[in-house]
Amino acid sequence: MKVLGIMGSPRIKSNTDLLLDEALKGAQSQEAESEKIIVDKLKIAPCREYYGCLRDGNCVIRDDMDDIYPKLLDADVIIIASPIFFYGLTTQLKALIDRSQALWARRYILKQNLPNSERKGAFIAVGATRGNKLFDGSLLTVKYFFQAVGVKYVDELLIRGVDKRREIKEHPTALPDAFGLGRRLTQK
């Protein structure tokens, strides 16, 4: 089983990254292969609405997304991790999601089958505030992204009230919860 972790935070070794690492360790405890993509380290241009993807399912922009598309299609499990910025995903992660329009076009316009209909997806998010609607917008975006790439949204770990660097280590259950999420996603 292949697990793809997509780290949307620009802060390495901080809250979102630590949670994603624990989820990937949980997946590895079930003998799953894992790979982590750090979106902030990639060169991904925003979608320009050229609509070349509507012709053949391929984006006309050449950048690091060329390497991401096969990983999105090959993964049995995809875990998206992001801090919440103004009640939304980071711009780095949003660019990756928007550029997945090419995979949406393959599925819905060109009627191509995407691999393995049993693929699973989960969302890990950390927000500084405690607002009731803190995750609402991001959840919609992540769920529609998963639908576009042929992945079923099955689990989440949403944590409010955490902002300072590495503050997640002070949260009583967050890291074990992330490990458990990775285990659940990969149990046979």
C-alpha positions as CSV (number, residue, x, y, z in Angstrom):
1,M,0.0,0.0,0.0
2,K,1.3,3.4,-0.9
3,V,0.6,6.5,1.2
4,L,1.2,10.0,-0.1
5,G,1.4,12.8,2.5
6,I,1.1,16.3,1.1
7,M,2.5,18.9,3.5
8,G,0.9,22.3,2.8
9,S,2.7,24.3,5.6
10,P,5.6,26.5,4.9
11,R,6.9,25.8,8.4
12,I,9.0,22.6,8.5
13,K,9.2,20.7,11.8
14,S,6.3,22.6,13.2
15,N,2.7,21.7,14.1
16,T,1.3,20.5,10.7
17,D,4.5,18.8,9.7
18,L,4.8,16.9,13.0
19,L,1.2,15.7,12.7
20,L,1.7,14.5,9.2
21,D,4.9,12.7,10.2
22,E,3.1,10.9,12.9
23,A,0.3,9.9,10.5
24,L,2.9,8.5,8.1
25,K,4.5,6.6,11.0
26,G,1.1,5.1,11.8
27,A,0.8,4.0,8.1
28,Q,4.3,2.6,8.2
29,S,3.4,0.6,11.3
30,Q,1.0,-1.3,9.0
31,E,3.8,-2.0,6.5
32,A,2.6,0.7,4.1
33,E,5.1,2.6,1.9
34,S,5.0,6.4,2.5
35,E,6.2,9.5,0.7
36,K,5.9,13.0,1.9
37,I,5.7,16.0,-0.5
38,I,6.6,19.4,1.0
39,V,4.6,21.7,-1.3
40,D,6.5,24.8,-0.2
41,K,9.7,23.4,-1.7
42,L,8.2,22.8,-5.1
43,K,7.7,25.2,-8.0
44,I,4.0,25.0,-8.8
45,A,2.5,27.8,-10.8
46,P,-1.1,28.7,-10.2
47,C,-3.8,27.5,-12.7
48,R,-4.0,30.0,-15.5
49,E,-7.2,28.6,-17.0
50,Y,-5.6,27.8,-20.4
51,Y,-7.9,24.8,-20.5
52,G,-5.4,22.7,-22.4
53,C,-6.4,19.9,-19.9
54,L,-9.8,19.8,-21.4
55,R,-8.3,18.5,-24.7
56,D,-6.2,15.7,-23.4
57,G,-6.2,15.7,-19.6
58,N,-2.7,17.3,-19.3
59,C,-1.9,20.7,-18.0
60,V,0.1,22.8,-20.5
61,I,2.2,24.4,-17.7
62,R,5.5,22.6,-17.2
63,D,6.7,22.7,-13.6
64,D,6.9,20.4,-10.6
65,M,3.3,19.3,-11.0
66,D,4.5,17.1,-13.8
67,D,6.0,14.9,-11.1
68,I,3.0,15.2,-8.7
69,Y,0.3,14.0,-11.1
70,P,1.5,10.3,-11.2
71,K,2.0,10.3,-7.4
72,L,-1.6,11.5,-7.0
73,L,-2.8,8.7,-9.2
74,D,-0.5,6.0,-7.8
75,A,-1.3,6.5,-4.1
76,D,-3.7,4.2,-2.3
77,V,-4.0,6.7,0.5
78,I,-3.6,10.5,0.3
79,I,-3.2,12.6,3.4
80,I,-3.5,16.4,3.0
81,A,-2.1,18.5,5.9
82,S,-2.4,22.2,6.2
83,P,-2.5,25.0,8.7
84,I,-5.5,27.2,8.4
85,F,-4.8,30.7,7.1
86,F,-7.8,33.1,7.2
87,Y,-10.1,30.0,7.4
88,G,-8.6,28.5,4.3
89,L,-5.7,26.3,3.0
90,T,-2.2,27.7,2.4
91,T,-1.7,29.2,-1.0
92,Q,1.0,26.7,-1.8
93,L,-1.4,23.8,-1.2
94,K,-4.2,25.6,-3.0
95,A,-2.0,25.9,-6.1
96,L,-1.4,22.1,-6.1
97,I,-5.1,21.5,-5.7
98,D,-6.1,24.0,-8.4
99,R,-3.6,22.5,-10.9
100,S,-5.3,19.1,-10.3
101,Q,-7.9,20.4,-12.7
102,A,-6.1,18.3,-15.2
103,L,-7.1,15.1,-13.3
104,W,-10.6,16.5,-12.9
105,A,-10.7,16.9,-16.7
106,R,-9.6,13.4,-17.3
107,R,-12.3,12.1,-15.0
108,Y,-15.3,14.3,-15.8
109,I,-14.7,15.7,-19.3
110,L,-12.7,13.0,-21.0
111,K,-14.4,10.2,-19.1
112,Q,-11.1,8.4,-18.3
113,N,-11.1,6.0,-15.5
114,L,-8.8,6.9,-12.6
115,P,-7.1,4.0,-10.8
116,N,-8.4,2.0,-7.9
117,S,-11.8,3.2,-6.8
118,E,-11.1,2.1,-3.2
119,R,-8.5,4.8,-2.6
120,K,-8.8,6.7,0.6
121,G,-8.1,10.3,1.7
122,A,-7.8,12.2,5.0
123,F,-7.3,15.8,6.1
124,I,-5.1,17.0,8.9
125,A,-5.5,20.7,9.8
126,V,-4.3,23.0,12.6
127,G,-5.8,26.4,13.3
128,A,-4.9,29.1,15.8
129,T,-8.4,30.2,16.6
130,R,-11.3,28.3,18.1
131,G,-14.0,29.5,15.7
132,N,-16.9,27.1,15.0
133,K,-16.5,27.4,11.2
134,L,-12.6,27.4,11.3
135,F,-12.4,24.3,9.0
136,D,-15.5,24.6,6.9
137,G,-14.0,26.2,3.8
138,S,-11.0,24.0,3.8
139,L,-13.0,20.8,4.3
140,L,-15.1,21.6,1.2
141,T,-11.9,22.3,-0.9
142,V,-10.2,19.1,0.3
143,K,-13.3,16.9,-0.2
144,Y,-13.8,18.2,-3.8
145,F,-10.1,17.8,-4.5
146,F,-10.3,14.1,-3.4
147,Q,-13.4,13.6,-5.5
148,A,-11.7,15.1,-8.6
149,V,-8.7,12.7,-8.2
150,G,-10.8,9.6,-7.4
151,V,-10.2,9.4,-3.7
152,K,-12.9,8.8,-1.0
153,Y,-12.7,11.2,2.0
154,V,-12.7,8.9,5.0
155,D,-11.0,10.6,8.0
156,E,-9.8,13.8,9.5
157,L,-7.9,15.3,12.4
158,L,-8.8,18.9,13.0
159,I,-7.1,20.8,15.8
160,R,-8.1,24.2,17.1
161,G,-6.2,26.6,19.3
162,V,-2.7,25.7,18.2
163,D,-0.4,28.3,16.6
164,K,3.1,28.7,18.1
165,R,5.9,26.7,16.6
166,R,5.9,23.1,17.8
167,E,3.0,23.9,20.2
168,I,1.3,20.6,19.1
169,K,3.7,18.7,21.3
170,E,1.9,20.3,24.3
171,H,-1.5,19.1,23.1
172,P,-2.5,16.0,25.1
173,T,-3.7,13.7,22.3
174,A,-2.8,15.3,19.0
175,L,0.3,13.2,18.1
176,P,-1.1,9.8,19.1
177,D,-4.3,10.8,17.3
178,A,-2.3,11.5,14.1
179,F,-0.5,8.1,14.4
180,G,-3.9,6.4,14.9
181,L,-5.2,8.2,11.7
182,G,-2.3,6.8,9.7
183,R,-2.9,3.3,11.1
184,R,-6.7,3.4,10.4
185,L,-6.1,4.5,6.8
186,T,-3.9,1.5,6.1
187,Q,-5.4,-1.3,8.0
188,K,-6.4,-4.2,5.9
